[in-house]
C-alpha cells in the first residue's frame, strides 16, 4: 500500500495546471517540479528509500533507463539523451527570451 500512496502523490503533483498559456507547454518551474516528484516517487517506490531524492537517485534512474535501452531498440538512450539536451536548451533559451 505505501507504493500506491507514493504513486498517487506523484500523479497528483505531475498533473499540475499548465501556466504557460501562450504555448500550452509547461513552464520550466513546472518541469522542475514534475522531475522532482518523479525522482521522489522512484526513490520511495523503486529504491525503498522514503524521503527526498538526491543525485544517487538521478544516477539510478539514468542507469535503469540505460538497461532498458540495452534490451529495447525503441529506446535508444544516447540518441534520446542528445534530443533531451537540445529540448532543454531550447526551453531555457525560450524562458530567458520571455523575461
N, C-alpha and C positions, 0 to 999 in steps of 0.2 A: 503493500500500500504506500510506503514512502516514495517509491518510484513514481507512482501515479500522481501524488501530490506535487512532486518536483516537475513532472511533465505538465500538469495543469498550470503551475506557476509560470513555467517557461512560455507556454502557449498564450497565457494572458498578457505577459509582457511583450511577446512578439507581435501581437495584434494591436499595437498602439496606433492611434489615428495618424494619418499622414498629415504633416504640417506644410510640406512644400506643395501648395496648391497650384503653383504655376505649371509644374510639370507632372504632378501626380506621383512623383517619386518620393521616397522617404528622405528626410534631411540627414546630414551626416551625424548629427546628435542621435537621431533615431537609429541609424545604422550601428553606432557605437553601443547604444543601449541594447539593441537586439543581439549583437555579438556577445556582449557581457552576459546577457540572460542565457544564451546558448551555452557559453562556457561554464557558467554556474550549474546549469542543468546537467551537462556532461560530467562535470566534476562530482556532483552528487549522485547521479544515476549510474553512469558507466563506471566511474572510478570508486564510488562508495565513500567519497570524502566530502561530507557536507561542509558548506562554507564558501567563502569567496574563492573564485578561481584565480590562478596565478600563471606565470609563464610556463610552468610544468604542464598545466592543463592544456594550454595552447599547443605545446610541443606534442603532447599525447594525441590531441585531435588531429594535428597535421600528420603525425606518423601513422595513425589509424587510417586516414584518408589515403596515404601512400600505399598502405597494404591493400586497401580496396582497389586502388588503381592497378596494382600488380595483377589482379585477377579479373579485371573488368575493363575491356578496351573502350567502353563507353565513358570511362572516367580517366582521361589522360591527365595525370597530375601536373606535370611540368607545363604543359600547354595551358591547362586551366589556371595555374598559378600566374603565368605570364599575362593572360587575359584579365585576371583579377587585379594584377598590378596596374594595368592600363586603365581599367574601370575606376580603381581607387584614385589614380592621378587625375582623371577627368572629373570625378566627383569633388575632389579637393579644389581643383582649379575653378570649377563652376561656383563652389561656395565662396571662394575668395573674390571672384568677379562680382558676386551679388552684394558684397559688403561695401 
